[in-house]
Amino acid sequence: MSKQITYKSYEPKVLKKLHTVQLNMLKDIDVFCRKYDIHYFAVSGTALGAVRHKGYIPWDDDIDIAMLRDDYLKMLEHRDELQPKYTLFSADCENKYYNFVPIISMNDTRMIVPLSKDVFDTGIFIDVFLYENIPDDPQEAKRYISKCFFWRNIYVMSRANFELLWPGATFVQKCKYTISRVVRFFAKYIDPDGMKVRKKYLRLIDKYYGKTNTYTVLGDPYANDVIMKGNEILPNKYLLFEDFQMPMMADYLVNLERKFGSNYMEIPPEEKRVNHCPYILEFRKSD
């Protein structure tokens, strides 16, 4: 699958409201994580926003955090305490999503991205990326990442809805979406709930768990770019993000340069901006 780029320009009031809701979600999650000694850190656009803007990237519409599997397992164990306000969607629990990146979703809201249209009904959410152990040997790691990415793609193609991405797509993208439709059609009969592929993927990512000092976000299109050593990830450093002290990686600048390139401090033109471009966005009546 290609690195799908989508972008939506919001009404300023709507985007400001979304930012406020998500930041309050993050503060609640931070309290939860501190209670159970769960270490997390900003990644991707959220980490870039903390460095470049001291808060949100002006057009961004989500918060991205990440953690190591040990910390995620603590979150998974205590996920019921996120209720009744939030729900954890993950391949490891009863609430599934169209990909393998867990999300914390706010109940009584809706934020439906194009790929989950008519498939998964989620609220306004925060992504929780998992930094998993991978081989320390670079060549072995590259092969392992490719294998994980293959099974991730099979799962996404069998679960996601590419209908809303068809208009304006390139010829190559349309070919990939067509393949996805075929995979999804056969998956209804071979693996209707995605359980077979999910188990295969989860067994695969457990292969090196706790056995190496090298990590990346398996199944992510940028997995080869954001490989980090353990001492580059923790202990946390902190940067101001709006009015919140955001936990960061130990070597967050190294991570940003690996993902975005050495010019990450430059503001991209509008045609290169990225956000979630939700199909449906509904706030709580009280917000």
TIGUFI-842107 format. One line per field, with one value per residue (C-alpha): residue number from 1; z, y, x. Coordinates in nm, 2 decimals, always signed. Layout:
N
pos <- NUM; ...
Z <- Z; ...
Y <- Y; ...
X <- X; ...
END
This chain:
287
pos <- 1; 2; 3; 4; 5; 6; 7; 8; 9; 10; 11; 12; 13; 14; 15; 16; 17; 18; 19; 20; 21; 22; 23; 24; 25; 26; 27; 28; 29; 30; 31; 32; 33; 34; 35; 36; 37; 38; 39; 40; 41; 42; 43; 44; 45; 46; 47; 48; 49; 50; 51; 52; 53; 54; 55; 56; 57; 58; 59; 60; 61; 62; 63; 64; 65; 66; 67; 68; 69; 70; 71; 72; 73; 74; 75; 76; 77; 78; 79; 80; 81; 82; 83; 84; 85; 86; 87; 88; 89; 90; 91; 92; 93; 94; 95; 96; 97; 98; 99; 100; 101; 102; 103; 104; 105; 106; 107; 108; 109; 110; 111; 112; 113; 114; 115; 116; 117; 118; 119; 120; 121; 122; 123; 124; 125; 126; 127; 128; 129; 130; 131; 132; 133; 134; 135; 136; 137; 138; 139; 140; 141; 142; 143; 144; 145; 146; 147; 148; 149; 150; 151; 152; 153; 154; 155; 156; 157; 158; 159; 160; 161; 162; 163; 164; 165; 166; 167; 168; 169; 170; 171; 172; 173; 174; 175; 176; 177; 178; 179; 180; 181; 182; 183; 184; 185; 186; 187; 188; 189; 190; 191; 192; 193; 194; 195; 196; 197; 198; 199; 200; 201; 202; 203; 204; 205; 206; 207; 208; 209; 210; 211; 212; 213; 214; 215; 216; 217; 218; 219; 220; 221; 222; 223; 224; 225; 226; 227; 228; 229; 230; 231; 232; 233; 234; 235; 236; 237; 238; 239; 240; 241; 242; 243; 244; 245; 246; 247; 248; 249; 250; 251; 252; 253; 254; 255; 256; 257; 258; 259; 260; 261; 262; 263; 264; 265; 266; 267; 268; 269; 270; 271; 272; 273; 274; 275; 276; 277; 278; 279; 280; 281; 282; 283; 284; 285; 286; 287
Z <- +0.00; -0.07; +0.19; +0.14; +0.17; +0.26; +0.36; +0.47; +0.54; +0.85; +0.96; +1.22; +1.50; +1.43; +1.43; +1.75; +1.92; +1.80; +1.93; +2.27; +2.30; +2.20; +2.44; +2.73; +2.63; +2.64; +2.99; +3.10; +2.94; +3.11; +3.46; +3.37; +3.25; +3.56; +3.79; +3.63; +3.56; +3.18; +2.98; +2.66; +2.42; +2.13; +1.78; +1.42; +1.37; +1.75; +1.82; +1.52; +1.64; +1.99; +1.84; +1.55; +1.69; +2.07; +2.01; +1.73; +1.37; +1.26; +1.02; +1.21; +1.35; +1.58; +1.86; +1.81; +2.10; +2.13; +2.38; +2.42; +2.44; +2.82; +2.88; +2.63; +2.81; +3.13; +2.94; +2.80; +3.15; +3.30; +3.00; +3.17; +3.39; +3.08; +3.07; +3.07; +2.90; +2.66; +2.48; +2.37; +2.02; +1.95; +1.78; +2.13; +2.28; +2.20; +2.01; +1.68; +1.42; +1.05; +1.13; +1.40; +1.56; +1.88; +1.94; +2.25; +2.14; +2.32; +2.38; +2.27; +1.99; +1.63; +1.41; +1.11; +0.88; +0.51; +0.56; +0.84; +0.67; +0.72; +0.90; +1.23; +1.43; +1.64; +1.84; +1.84; +1.90; +1.99; +1.81; +2.02; +1.81; +1.95; +1.93; +1.90; +1.93; +1.59; +1.51; +1.60; +1.27; +1.00; +0.71; +0.92; +1.06; +0.71; +0.61; +0.93; +0.88; +0.53; +0.65; +0.92; +0.67; +0.43; +0.69; +0.80; +0.45; +0.41; +0.73; +0.62; +0.27; +0.41; +0.67; +0.54; +0.30; +0.02; -0.14; -0.03; -0.15; -0.51; -0.64; -0.74; -0.68; -0.92; -1.16; -0.94; -0.63; -0.81; -0.90; -0.53; -0.42; -0.68; -0.53; -0.19; -0.30; -0.43; -0.10; +0.10; -0.11; -0.06; +0.31; +0.38; +0.31; +0.41; +0.72; +0.79; +1.12; +1.04; +1.32; +1.11; +0.98; +1.32; +1.50; +1.24; +1.28; +1.66; +1.67; +1.43; +1.63; +1.95; +1.79; +1.92; +2.22; +2.50; +2.31; +2.14; +2.19; +1.86; +1.80; +1.54; +1.47; +1.29; +1.02; +0.97; +0.62; +0.78; +0.99; +0.82; +0.88; +1.25; +1.39; +1.73; +2.00; +2.36; +2.50; +2.22; +2.33; +2.71; +2.95; +2.85; +2.79; +2.80; +2.57; +2.59; +2.38; +2.41; +2.79; +2.85; +2.92; +2.65; +2.71; +2.42; +2.32; +2.47; +2.12; +1.97; +1.72; +1.58; +1.54; +1.36; +1.12; +1.04; +0.96; +0.81; +0.68; +0.78; +0.67; +0.92; +1.06; +0.73; +0.68; +0.39; +0.11; +0.14; -0.13; +0.09; +0.42; +0.58; +0.83; +0.89; +0.67; +0.87; +0.68; +0.99; +1.29; +1.58; +1.92; +2.25; +2.31; +2.63; +2.45
Y <- +0.00; +0.35; +0.62; +0.76; +1.13; +1.31; +1.66; +1.86; +2.23; +2.29; +2.58; +2.75; +2.72; +2.35; +2.27; +2.48; +2.28; +1.95; +2.05; +2.15; +1.81; +1.61; +1.80; +1.73; +1.37; +1.36; +1.51; +1.24; +0.97; +1.12; +1.08; +0.72; +0.65; +0.81; +0.60; +0.28; +0.39; +0.37; +0.56; +0.71; +0.98; +1.20; +1.09; +1.19; +1.51; +1.57; +1.55; +1.77; +2.02; +2.03; +2.11; +2.34; +2.51; +2.44; +2.28; +2.16; +2.18; +2.44; +2.21; +1.88; +1.71; +1.44; +1.35; +1.07; +0.91; +0.59; +0.34; +0.02; -0.31; -0.35; -0.02; -0.10; -0.43; -0.23; -0.01; -0.32; -0.47; -0.16; -0.05; -0.08; +0.21; +0.43; +0.38; +0.52; +0.82; +0.64; +0.30; +0.14; -0.01; -0.26; -0.59; -0.73; -0.66; -0.69; -0.36; -0.39; -0.13; -0.15; -0.15; -0.26; +0.08; +0.10; +0.41; +0.56; +0.68; +0.92; +0.78; +0.98; +1.15; +1.04; +1.08; +0.85; +0.86; +0.75; +0.40; +0.31; +0.43; +0.18; -0.05; +0.09; +0.36; +0.54; +0.86; +1.14; +0.95; +0.95; +0.71; +0.49; +0.36; +0.06; +0.05; -0.32; -0.52; -0.60; -0.78; -0.58; -0.69; -0.42; -0.67; -0.91; -0.62; -0.51; -0.85; -0.88; -0.54; -0.63; -0.95; -0.77; -0.50; -0.77; -0.91; -0.57; -0.48; -0.80; -0.71; -0.35; -0.45; -0.70; -0.46; -0.10; +0.08; +0.26; +0.40; +0.76; +0.76; +0.66; +1.01; +1.20; +0.89; +0.82; +0.53; +0.34; +0.41; +0.30; -0.03; -0.09; +0.00; -0.25; -0.52; -0.42; -0.48; -0.82; -0.91; -0.78; -0.99; -1.31; -1.23; -1.24; -1.61; -1.71; -1.49; -1.29; -1.15; -1.11; -1.35; -1.56; -1.27; -1.10; -1.41; -1.45; -1.08; -1.09; -1.41; -1.25; -0.93; -1.14; -1.31; -1.06; -0.92; -0.85; -1.00; -0.71; -0.34; -0.22; -0.10; +0.04; +0.07; -0.25; -0.24; +0.13; +0.26; +0.45; +0.15; +0.15; +0.52; +0.54; +0.25; +0.35; +0.20; +0.16; +0.45; +0.67; +0.62; +0.64; +0.81; +1.08; +1.44; +1.70; +1.99; +2.24; +2.14; +2.42; +2.43; +2.07; +1.93; +1.67; +1.35; +1.31; +1.05; +1.08; +1.16; +1.31; +1.52; +1.21; +1.05; +1.36; +1.38; +1.01; +1.04; +1.39; +1.46; +1.73; +2.01; +1.92; +2.27; +2.41; +2.47; +2.26; +2.40; +2.32; +2.05; +1.85; +1.88; +1.58; +1.52; +1.26; +1.42; +1.27; +1.17; +1.24; +1.46; +1.49; +1.64; +1.57; +1.80; +1.93; +2.03
X <- +0.00; +0.12; +0.16; -0.19; -0.19; -0.52; -0.58; -0.89; -0.91; -1.13; -1.34; -1.11; -1.38; -1.42; -1.05; -0.99; -1.27; -1.12; -0.78; -0.92; -1.11; -0.81; -0.58; -0.82; -0.82; -0.44; -0.45; -0.69; -0.47; -0.16; -0.33; -0.41; -0.06; +0.10; -0.12; +0.01; +0.37; +0.31; +0.57; +0.46; +0.59; +0.48; +0.56; +0.50; +0.31; +0.26; +0.63; +0.70; +0.43; +0.59; +0.93; +0.83; +0.51; +0.52; +0.18; -0.04; +0.07; -0.19; -0.37; -0.32; -0.63; -0.50; -0.26; +0.00; +0.16; +0.36; +0.49; +0.69; +0.50; +0.56; +0.38; +0.11; +0.04; -0.02; -0.27; -0.44; -0.46; -0.63; -0.83; -1.16; -1.06; -1.07; -1.45; -1.71; -1.54; -1.31; -1.27; -0.95; -0.97; -0.70; -0.63; -0.56; -0.91; -1.28; -1.30; -1.11; -1.01; -0.92; -0.55; -0.32; -0.25; -0.45; -0.66; -0.82; -1.16; -1.39; -1.74; -2.04; -1.84; -1.78; -1.47; -1.50; -1.20; -1.26; -1.10; -1.34; -1.66; -1.94; -1.69; -1.59; -1.77; -1.52; -1.52; -1.26; -0.94; -0.57; -0.34; -0.12; +0.17; +0.36; +0.74; +0.81; +1.14; +1.30; +1.63; +1.94; +2.10; +1.99; +1.94; +1.75; +1.54; +1.46; +1.33; +1.13; +0.97; +0.87; +0.71; +0.51; +0.41; +0.28; +0.04; -0.06; -0.16; -0.36; -0.55; -0.61; -0.72; -0.96; -1.11; -1.09; -1.32; -1.14; -1.45; -1.40; -1.04; -1.13; -1.22; -0.90; -0.68; -0.39; -0.40; -0.16; -0.37; -0.69; -0.51; -0.42; -0.78; -0.91; -0.68; -0.81; -1.17; -1.08; -0.90; -1.20; -1.45; -1.26; -1.19; -1.57; -1.56; -1.21; -1.15; -1.47; -1.37; -1.00; -0.91; -0.67; -0.46; -0.48; -0.34; -0.07; +0.04; +0.03; +0.24; +0.49; +0.54; +0.60; +0.90; +1.16; +0.96; +1.21; +1.50; +1.66; +1.75; +1.62; +1.26; +1.03; +0.65; +0.59; +0.33; +0.38; +0.48; +0.77; +0.89; +1.23; +1.27; +1.19; +1.41; +1.54; +1.76; +1.62; +1.84; +1.71; +1.35; +1.36; +1.40; +1.15; +1.23; +0.96; +0.85; +0.57; +0.27; +0.01; -0.04; +0.08; +0.43; +0.45; +0.66; +0.91; +1.16; +1.50; +1.64; +1.33; +1.53; +1.69; +1.35; +1.21; +1.50; +1.47; +1.10; +1.07; +1.42; +1.67; +1.43; +1.16; +1.15; +1.03; +0.66; +0.53; +0.31; -0.06; -0.04; +0.20; +0.01; -0.15; -0.43; -0.70; -0.97; -1.26; -1.57; -1.78; -1.70; -1.94; -1.87; -2.04; -2.34; -2.18; -1.85
END
